[in-house]
């Protein structure tokens, strides 16, 4: 009886068996597959009426640009949005999960989600995985207590700041904020400053690039500016474009929907009695 009890794996806690397996494979010389990471510049600031979030749109997979126009500003609630840096799959999964939890919380309470509620959900989840979920987040939103801006690190630590940057281009963006940020910015000044900070990351960090996305959140309203600025347009397009050999003709056939044929057989009363 005791032998059977020892064979059963312990319940509860965290299992790091896969981490040990990956370490063993790496030690034996097995090359692990690359992760798709958003080597990123994400920023946010508080202005006089709300919050402005910004992000670039480049996703990398090692030295390869995997996606030139990905979305890094994620929806959490109608009044709360979140920028994500790190492993793309982790940022998508974490924000989708917390968005669902906030929706259930609104159903249960009948009230608008608070930014601190989203912050608590995110940091508890990330802390429980001790940094193995690679998601660095800039959280911004406006609730009945006013505008809020937070940063959440992959290990679960948080900061509350009037302006914040994260990602591989965060130092270049922070240089812009520290030299030009001031209290009481108007909406246009805030959008301009965030755009300039993202462009600083785009032009000074190899992991950041392509376009600038902006999200402006105010009390009872949000404005998502997709591809607000495109600082890197294509300067050369081949006049011949791309030519593909025509191998298979497309069949121009008229499609006639099938109709089920039903045959009705009349049976006399005598036959039914038999």
ABEGO torsion letter per residue (X at the ends): XAAAAAABBBBEEBBAAAAAAAAAAAAAGBBBBBBBBBBBBBBBBBBAAEBBBBBBABBBBEABBABABBBABBBABAABBBBBBEBAAAAAAAAAAAAAAAAAAAAAAGBBBBAAAAAAAAAAAAAAAGGABBBBBBBBBBBAAEBBBBBBBAAGBBBBBABBBBEAAAAAAAAAAAAABBBGBBAAAAAAAAAAAAAAAAAABAABEEBBBBBBBBBGBBBBBBGABBABBBABBBAAEBBBBBABBBBBBBBBBBBBBBBBBBBBAAAAAX
